[in-house]
Amino acid sequence: MNGKPDAGKDDSAARGGASDPGGVVPNDAMIIVPVRNMVLFPGMIIPIAIGRESSIAAAQYAIKAERPIGILMQRDPDVESPEPDDLSLVGTIASILRYVTTPDGTHHIICQGQQRFRVMGFIDGFAFTVARIERIVEADVQDDKEIEARFIRLKERAVEVLQLLPQVPQEMVHAVQGVETPGMLADLVAGYVDIKATEKQALLEEIDLRRRMDRVLDMLVHRIEVLELSRDIDKRTRTSMGQREREYLLREKLKSIQKELGEDGGGNTAEISELRKMIEAARMPEEVAKQADKELKRLERMSDGSAEYSMVRTYLDWLVELPWKTPEPDAIDVAQARRVLDADHFGLDQVKKRILEFLAVRKLKPGGHGPILCLVGPPGVGKTSLGQSIARALGRKFVRVSLGGVHDEAEIRGHRRTYIGALPGNIIQALKKAGTRGCVMMLDEIDKVGAGIHGDPSAALLEVLDPEQNNTFRDNYLAVPYDLSQVLFIATANVLDPIPGPLRDRMEVLHLAGYTQEEKREIARRYLVARQLEDSGLKPDQLEITDGAIASIIRDYTREAGVRNLERQIGAVCRRAAVRIAEGEATTVRVDTPDLAEVIGPAKFENEVALRAGVPGVATGLAWTPVGGDILFIEASRTAGSGRLILTGQLGDVMKESAQAALTLLKSRAETYKLDPSIFEKADVHIHVPAGAIPKDGPSAGVAMFIALTSLFMNRTVHNDVAMTGEISLRGLVLPVGGIKEKVLAAMAAGIKKVMLPARNRKDLEDVPQQARAQLEFVFLDDVEEAVRAAIEDGGGRPLENSQLPN
């Protein structure tokens, strides 16, 4: 029983006004309004929300005709358009006291039940349900002593239930006590008692008053027992009840009620027992085991239906599924590791050498703190695959954590459990995926980490990548220390500059420069062609790509430090061959250099060095970019003017200063090169670096700018097979620069024959592959005078001799 009417509802998506009733309803027929999940008893007043057009039409017709309506409950509440077979045959005649339409378009009728009726048959031809009925008249029981005894007992029980319920209006108690007839009391109690609608319909259909009162009495007795039990639980548990205690009390009430109703779910004892076994089997450290045991005890006191139950259960699942056991020592075979690295990667000798040294030290001192390796190089040179090879050589699991675009510290350290949907950070998640603390974890694109409003992830990585601290790494979600000292971390980056200094200091940097053309040919033969054949579904004997075709793809279709675009072009060749073979045009395909234009289009790159040769004022410089080295053309021109210096090509401040220094140095040495000093006052000098959409900066183009200006004012060309790099000073000194290996490889790829480098960069040639050193001629510069002699042609296309320049 509850303290308010049970509001029935005829809820459908359709809304609207009354339809044409289709005729006049006979006086001996009843207008029927079907309802869902509610029963109206005689004497009750309740509101009913109606939504079906037929129900709205029925209600409006009844009001207009001043007729009562018949309330019938649907047998299946899910039926949207009930047929006669879908309706109960016993209902209640009701008068409409009020018709209300709310602002949202919902229609409501307030009805008062009058008398039971039974449907004798339905009448068709109306816009709403109409039926012929038989009114059910209550039997006269004035002198029936059994009915009177039941009436007294029922009234006592009803008042008792009302007194057990909290906050029941006193008027309801008076209303029950003021009922004078047994039938009305039984209907009143049945209408307000908290039971299912089907049970209420059964009471409505019970015509025999004696049996009806007995059934209502049984319901009240059961309800009283439940309420008394609930009151006993209140008395036992009403001590310092906070929010959690209150929730626990309500759950205990629910359990007791479910037990009385025979609906006890059996609890979560088995689940708790299973979790306890999993915690014991995880072999956690003592501090972690205490935390897990504490959370398990909290879980035991909770109901499995509460929101916090799922949070604690998820936390315990993470604790038991993380690898806590100390991993077995690595069975390192240095010779096998060398074979694995050689089989997976061609070239990269210096990097392989350092990796083997690392593995050898690891074998001799397994418990030592090894360095954190950081592989730095342009895209496509094999940084990620090197990490996989190291894991394979060690026999360890390999997991990759992508740090590109990470700007939230919580992605490293995790979220605190107070947040909804909290999870551990990427480090702990990767360890769970690996299933062991002795894994190789690659922190990919560590230079792409960015700080945001939620903290700096690179600061969180300081603890992860410090061998002296990461044995007690604390994830915010776990809130217990976790030992990362057995994890072999390998970071990758394209450039070092974006990495904060403290984080860079914790890692040993291994530079991976680009590949030479010969190395790319070998990589293509050994790995790329076979891989693309397999991806295209071709067998090795179905496609032959000649060495000349591979060399042409490298030279004319790709210009990169790595081999990623090279593999894409080879994949395009394989796919074209797959089309021909799949169509039956050929059984085997051979692709040679002349076929490439038809297969993958015309050449994308050409020899720009030759195109820009033969004009005074043009010099070829060498530049470093995040994706490898590149050649850089410096173009200088002069026009009549007032001595202005014009710089274009989207140059940075440092590069602009190099141009100004180069012009000043040339002016200071005008007499050395037999130039009229006044010429600089009568001409405007314009220096342009092509590819103006690309920002350029750095001091390493100083030598090239000086040579371009000297060539312009001496009106002599620069050798088209000479490239140069180096910073200059106002005294004419050539200062060292970085990226020598990348620049030299770019020069060789562009067809350069002679490379001019600062003399103080001579030591950097050790990093340049032997093939490049053998193919190129190197000139080492201490002064710009040496650059002029080596780069600028005489009148016959030969280098200037010493006799042509004054000492």
Secondary structure, 3 states (H helix, E strand, C coil): CCCCCCCEEECCCCCCCCCCCCCCCCCCEEEEEEEECCCCCCCCEEEEEECCHHHHHHHHHHHHHCCCEEEEEECCCCCCCCCHHHECCEEEEEEEEEEEECCCCCEEEEEEEEEEEEEEEEECCCCCEEEEEEECCCCCCCCCHHHHHHHHHHHHHHHHHHHHCCCCCHHHHHHHHCCCCHHHHHHHHHHHCCCCHHHHHHHHHCCCHHHHHHHHHHHHHHHHHHHHHHHHHHHHHCCCCCHHHHHHHHHHHHHHHHHHCCCCCCCCHHHHHHHHHHHHHHCCCHHHHHHHHHHHHHHHCCCCCCHHHHHHHHHHHHHHHCCCCCCCCCCCCHHHHHHHHHHHCCCCHHHHHHHHHHHHHHHHCCCCCCCEEEEECCCCCCHHHHHHHHHHHHCCCEEEEECCCCCCCHHHHCCCCCCCCCCCCHHHHHHHHHCCCCCEEEEECHHHCCCECCECHHHHHHHHCCCCCHHHEECCCCCCEECCCCCEEEEEECCCCCCCHHHHHCEEEEECCCCCHHHHHHHHHHHHHHHHHHHCCCCHHHEEECHHHHHHHHHHHCCCCCCHHHHHHHHHHHHHHHHHHHCCCCCCEEECHHHHHHHHCCCCCCCHHHHCCCCCCEEEEEEEECCEEEEEEEEEEEEECCCCEEEECCECHHHHHHHHHHHHHHHHCCCCCCCCHHHHCCEEEEEECCCCCCCECCCCCHHHHHHHHHHHHHCCCECCCEEECCEECCCCEEECCCCHHHHHHHHHHCCCCEEEEEHHHHHHHHHCCHHHHHHCEEEEECEHHHHHHHHEECCCCCECCHHHCCC
